[in-house]
């Protein structure tokens, strides 16, 4: 058993390091693309590029505020995990607030900017619309209300801080003291030491449910 756990831990560390390397490479590529795009825009402005910019602005927001396309219905596994049909969760970028049927949401239309989720722990509530975008990128979102035990929060905070593609924030209106959410999945936490916590992270941090695996969890929105 001890040897198996060590192997699993090593594999997880290797996967996390690979994600970090991929994200750093992606950020370098994005920087080059940004510089190139800026040069193109400047040139376009010199020859009447107003229409190009107007079109880009139209493309950025393909939906309107309130267009949630998320479903409230879910199934529950034998060990208590809630599962939604990922095919029914909208993925359109919209502006303004979205009326999600689940608190906190596990998917649906969302803001075009993700919430930073590189092991980020937030002390204030974050916009659902940005956090859902983080879930789309393969993050696990830890949320809690005022009924959560300080000792449990301390353990979960430590776990999040050392786990890329995760974030943590308060959600006062959620019914359960602590919840773990991924795209289309959610679990109630009654004890931070429960092995189901590690299992949820191992399964859903950049897991098979991720609509956009490898997408960035940095350079988004922070507090």
Beta strands, then each sheet from edge to edge (+ up, - down):
strand 1: 75-76
strand 2: 82-83
strand 3: 118-121
strand 4: 140-144
strand 5: 166-170
strand 6: 178-182
strand 7: 185-188
sheet 1: 1+ 2- 7+ 6- 4+ 5+ 3+
end
